[in-house]
Amino acid sequence: MTEFELKFQVDPRHRAAVEAAVARGRSRQERLQARYYDTADGALAAYRIVLRIRKEGRRWVQTAKAAGDNALHRLEHNVDIPTARAGEMPLPRLERHAGTPVGERIAQALDAASVAPAEALLVPLYGTDIRRTTRELRTGDALVELAFDRGEVRAGERTHPVCELEIELKSGSPESVLELARRWRVRYPLWLDTVSKAERGERLARDAVYGEAVHAEAPALGKKATGPQVFRTVIGTCLAQILPNASEVAAGSPDPEHVHQLRIGIRRLRTALREMADFAPAIDPAWEPALVNAFRALGRQRDREHLETTVQPQIEAAGGPPVNWLRPAEAEPAAADVVRDLPFQLVLISLIAATLPDAPEAAETAAGDPAARARKPLRARLNKLHRQVVRDGRHFETLAPEAQHRVRKRLKRLRYLGEFVAPMFDEDVAGRYLKALKPAQDALGTHNDAAVAMDAYREAAAQDGNAWFAVGWLSARQPQSALECRAALDRLAKARRFWKPS
């Protein structure tokens, strides 16, 4: 069984309204008490497998879940467990899942840990106590279950409150689930969350609140991928970075790396939408403004932090004075509010829909060589970006700051597009090209950060004359920095382009 489900966190101030909306019509309430298990050395968790025993009303159910194709798909297998006496809590047994896809994952996990299934000693780690309100409804061509959960996750003496809405597909198409999710998000202040109750419990068990920042990974593309397959896979890869980091930021994570990786994910996504538009003519133009607004709002916070924690210490180490920073007349939104905002959340839901297969694709793949047709426009895009970057790189130091920044943006798009499609070409040659590109990106990134800092210090100088020292210090370094950028771009010009036929 494969589970497709969207989970939203609910603002506690609107809990009663959301719970009442779920409780309309033929709904039901039940108490769910669960305990989660793993081997003492965490063999199941290492393979992203969750094992629990849960009391659902009067019955006991053992469930095993494993990661699916993405953060919204999971493999799941449930087994009812009879008990001899009322109130007796059964013990977990891994063999209950034998012969299922989840059971195969469990066997792999135990084999990797050199543990025989019969010898696996399972220990309780954490538990949940949830009051759930559910209602099934028809929407479009789908049967969907709405579930409002409130309660807590507990590990030892530590607890975490639960207040969330789950929208799960029971039968029919995922598109109908996503359309229903859009309507609920417009109606109520909800935000997507990819952190499961099991992950909450695991964090509590190790006394952690937030997870690690998620970095970009290469898409799983083959050399025979068609255009629509390329687009869906790349968008899915971008979401695999965006959704977990957005979940942490929306939850209030103070870790700047979550914001940084979220911004990288958004930039990669915007590159995919721009450079792969040939493969997805139904891209909604409204997506770009919402992505840009979120990217810039998060970027302003990153720029301030970079000034205060990196640039200003360098200024003071060079003998410069401290600076009193101007604060905006209106308080800027917190990073959590940026992510929870309605337009950004609606774009995320629409992008999830964009990763779903298109029905007409089978007819397209039957004619000619669709993989060759997919590579042709990608070669053209890569070639154009490469030529533009190399052309401007030859006289980079003479370009105006706006033009230099444009070179950097093109270089980023070249890198991301190259990373996306490298598996469709010779990956060794692609790897060498991308390696040659990195020094140029680093040099242009440093140069741009200094330009942004100079603008900030000029603005601060209107209130604090001490800022002029920083303006002068940074300005004096920019000519040499520009020459270093040109040298790095000159080296990139000599790199073998992996998309060119041998």
N, C-alpha and C positions, 0 to 999 in steps of 0.2 A: 504493500500500500504506500502510495506517495501522497504526502500532505502538501497542499497549497494554502497558505494562510498569511494574512496580513495582521500584524499586531500594532496597536496604537497605545501610547501612554495617554492618560486622561488627566487633564488639569483637575486636581482635587476639588477646586472651587466649583467645578461643573459635574462632579461625580453623580450627584442626585439626578440631574437632568438626563445624563447619558444612561444611567441605570434604569430610569423610568421609561426611556425610549425603547430600550431592549425588552423591558418587561411588558410591553403592550401585546395584546392579542394572546395567542396560546403559548405562553412562556412557562418556564419552570425554574425553580430554585433548588440548589443542592449544595451540600458542604463537601468539599474535596480535601482530604487529608492524605498527603503523600510523603513517602520517604525515598530518598535517592541513594543508590549504591554504586560502588566501584570496587575494584581490587585494591589491596593495600598500597600497591605501587602505581595506581592510576592507569592501568592498561586500557580501560575503556575510554577514559577521557582523552588519552593520547590519540585515539582514532575518532574523536568527536562523537562518541556514543554515549547516550544517556539511558540509564536503566532505573526505573522507579516501580514502586508498588503503591497504588493509590486506593483509598477507600472512597467509593462513589455511592453515596447513599448507604445501602446495606451490603453492597457487593464489593469485592476486591478485584482489582485489575492490575496485571503486570504489563508494563509498556517498555519497549525498547525503541529508541529513536537514533537515527544517524543522519549525517549531513547529506543533502541531495545535491542537485546541480548548482544551486545558489542559496542565498540566505533565506529565500522564501519557500524553497522546496525541501522537504525532509522525508526520509524513509521512516516508516512507523509500523510497528506490529503490536497488537494488543491481545492479551490472553486473560479470560476470566479465570479466577482461581477459587475453587470451592474450599470452604473451611468447615472443620468438624464442629466447632462451637462458635456461638455468637460472640463477637468481640475479639476473637482470636486473630492476630495479625500473622499472615503467612510469610514464609521466608522466600527470598528470590531464588529462582533457578534458571540458569542461562539456557538450558536445553529446551525450555518452553518456546524459544524462538528459532529452533533448528529448522532448516529447510526454507527459510525466508531470506529476502535480501538483507534484512538487518542481521539475521543470524549469521550470514556469511561474513558480514563486517565484524561481528563479535569474534568469530573464529579467527579472522585475520589478526585482530587485536591481541588475542590470547597467544596466537602463534608467534607474533612479533615479540611478545614478552616472555616467550618460552614457558607458557603455562598451559597445562592440559585442562580442557573444559571441566572435567570431573574434579580437578584439584583446585579450581579457582575459588579462593576464599573471598566472599563479598562482604564488605563492611558498610554500615550506614554512614553517610557524610553530612546530610542536611535534609530539611523537610519543608513542606509548605502546608499552610492551612488557609483555604480559600473558600469564600462564599461566592458561588457562581450563579448568574442569571443567564439563561439561554433561550433563544427563540430561533426556529427555522422559518425561512421565508423563500419564496420564489422571486427571482429577479432576472429578467432576460430569459436566457435558456438554462439557468443554473438554480440549483438548490443550495442555499447558503445558510450557515449557522452563525448567528451573532452570539457572542459570549462576553458578558461583563464580569470581570473578576475583581474582588476586593479581599484583602487579607494580608498575609505576610509570608515571607521566606525566613526561615530560622536555621542558624548554624551555631550550636552551643548557646551562648548568651546573646549573640548578635542577631539582629533582625533587620529586615528591609521591607517597607510597606509595598503592597501591590494594589494598583488602581489602573486597570487596563482593559481595553476592548480588543477582542479577537474576531476577525471575520474570516471564516474558514469555508472553503469550497467542499461541498459534499458530493455534488455531481454537476456536470455541465462544463461550461467554458470559464477559464480564469478571467477573461475579459469582463464577464458579468460581475464577478467579485470586485474587480478594480473599479468598475463604474459605480457600484454601490459604495465602495470606499470613498470615492470622490464626493458623493452626495453627503455622506456622514461627515467628512472633513470640512465641507462648506458649512454644515449646520453646527458643528461643535468644534471647540479648540482641542484637537487631537494632533499627535505627531507620531510618525512611524518610529518603531523601535525594533531592533533585531536582537536584543539581549533577552534570551529565554529565562524562565524561572530557574532552570537548572544552572545556567551561567551565573545568575544572581547568587544562588546558593553556593556555588563553587568559589565565588569571590568572597562571600561572607566567611567561608571556611578558612580562607587564608588571609582574612582581615583586610580585604581590598574593596574599594568602592567602584573603581572604573577599570576597564580593560586596557590592553595595550593598543596603541595606535596601529591601524591597519595600513600597510603600504601597498603600492600598486604591484600587480602581478601581470605577467604576459598572458594574453588570451590563448586559449587552447584551440588554435586553428591548424588545419591541415592544408597541404598544397592544393587540394581539390575543393576547397571551400568556395561556395558561390557568393555573389555579392550580398544577397539578403542574409546568408549565414555569417558572413564577415561582420556586417553591421550589428546583427543581434548579439553575436558573441562579444564584440568589442564593447557595446553598450553594457552588456551584462558584467564584463570585467570592470568597467568604470563604476558601476553600481556596487560591486563587491568591495570597492574601496570607500565609496561615498557613504553608503548606508550605515556601516558599523561606526565610522567616525562621526557621522551626523548624530547617531544615537547617543554617543558619549557626550558630544557637545550640547545636545538638547537636554541631557540629564544634568548639565552644569559642570562638566569636567573642567578643572582649572589648568589642565596640561596643554600647553601651547602646541604640542605635537599633534594633538587631535585636530586642532584648527588647521595646522599646516598641511596635514595629510588630506583633510577634507578639501582644502583649496586646490591641492594638486589633483585630486580626483575630479573636481569641477572643471579645472582647466583641461584635463585629458578628455573629459566628456564633451566639452565645447569643441575641442579639436576634432573628435569623432563626428559630431553633428555637422561640422563645417566641411570637413574633407571627405566624408563618406555620404554626402547628400544624394549622390547618384544612385545609391543602393536603397534609399528610403525616401521616396518622394513625398510621403505623408508626414514628414517632420513638421511639427507645429511651430510657426515662427514665434509664438508667444513664449516658448520655452526659454529662448535666449535672454530676454530681459530679466526674467526671474532668476536665472542662473548668474547673470552679470551682477545684478543687485546684491545677491548673497555673497558672491565672490569679492566684490569691492568692499562690502561692509565688514566681512571677515578680514580682508586685507588691511583695512585701516587700523584694525587692532594689532595685526602682525607688525605693521610699519612702526606704530608707536612703541611696541615692545622692543623691536630691533633698535630703535633710537636710544631708548633708555637703558637697555641692558648690554648693547654691543658698541654702538657708535659713540655715545657720550663717555663711557669709560676710556675709549681710545683717545678722545679729545683731551680728557683730563690727564691721561698718561703723557700726552705731548705738551702739557703745560697749560692747557686751556681751562677756563673757569667753568663752574657749574652754570646751568641755564634753567630759568623758570619757564616751564612750558605753558603755552596758551592752551586753555581747555575750551572745547567747543561751547558755544552759547547754549545749545541744546544737547543734552546727554545722548550719546550714541547708544543704540540698542546693544544689549548684551549678546554675546555670541549665541547663547541658548535661544534667545528670542528671534534672532536671524534665522536659525534653522527651523524653529517651530512655526514661522510665518506661513500664512495660507498659500501664497503663490509658489513658494519653494516646495512645500509639501505636495501641492497638486502636480507640480512638474515631476517630482519623484514618482508619484503614482503613474503618471503618463509614461514615464521612461520604463517602468516595470512592464507596462503593457507593450512597449516597443520591443522587448526582448522575447515576446511570444511568437511562435512560428506563424508565418502567413500561409493560408490555404493554397494560393495559386502557385506556390514555389515548385511543387512537383511537376507542373506542366513546363515551367521554365527550364528545369534541370534536364528535361528529356531532349531538348534541342541543342545541338552543337556542343561546345565545350564551355560551360558556364564559368568554370574556374579561370580559364584564359580570359574571358570577358571581364571577370572581376579584377584581374591583375592589370589590365590595360589602363583603366582610369586611375588606379593607384599609382602606377608608374608615372603617369602624367603629373599627378599631384606632387609626388615626391620630387620629381625632376624640376618642377616649377619652383618649389620651395628651396631646393638646393641651389638653383641658379640665382634666385633673388638674394639669398644669404651671401653667397660667394661674391656676387656683383657688388653689393653694398659693403662687403667686408674689405674690398680692395682700397677703399678710401674712408674707412670707418671713422678715423679721427677727425675728418672734415665735416661729418654729418652733424646736423642740429640734434639736440637732445631728443626731440620727438622722433626723429628718423632713427636714431640709435636704438631707442626703445622699440621701434617697429621691427628692427632687425632681430632684437632679442625675442620678441613674440613669435616671429616667423621661425626662428631657430627652435623654440620650444615646440611649435607645431610639427616641425620636421622631425624632431626627436620622438615625440609621442606617436606620430603616424608611423615612423619607422619601427618603433617598438611593437605597435599593434600588428603590423603586417609582416614582420620578419619571418614568422613560421611559414609563410606562403612562398618564400624564396630560399636561397641558400643561407641557413642560419649562421654558419661560421663567418661568411663574408659580411652578413648583416651585423653580427656581433662586433666585428672589427670596425665597421663604419660607425656604429653607435659609440664605440669606445673612443674613436677619434673625435666624435662630436662633443663628448663630455667636457674637455678642457675649454672649448669655446663657450659652452653654456655657463660654466663656472665663472669664466672671466667676464662675460657680459652680465651675469647676475650680480657680481661684486660691483661692477661699474654702475649698473642701474640702481643698486641700493644706495650708493654714494650720491647719485643724482637726486633720488627721493629725499635723502637726508638733507642735502643742501637746500632744497625747497622748504623743508620743514624748519631749518634754522633761519632762513631768510624771513619766514613768517613770524618766528619767535622773536626776531630782532626788533620788530615793531614795538614790543613790550620790554624786551631785555637786551640791551646792547651787548651783553656778554656773548650773545649768539653769533656776532660777527666774526669772532675768532674761529669758530667752527666752520663758518662759510669760507673763510680764507684758507683754512687748513685743508678742507675737502677739495676746494677749487684747485689748489696747487697740485693735488695728486691726480686730477682727472686727465690731463694730457698723457701722462705715462700710462694710466689705466687704459685709455683709448688705444694706445699703441699696442698694448698687450692683447687687447681684444682683436685688433687687426691681425696680429701675428697668429693667434689661435685660429681665426677664420681662414687665414692663408693655408695653415696646415690642413684644415678640414677640406679645402678646395682640392687637395691632392689625394684625398681618400677615395678608394674604389667604391663607386655607388653600387650597392648590392642588388638594386632593382634593374640594373642594366644587363642585357644578355651578354654572356661571355664572348 
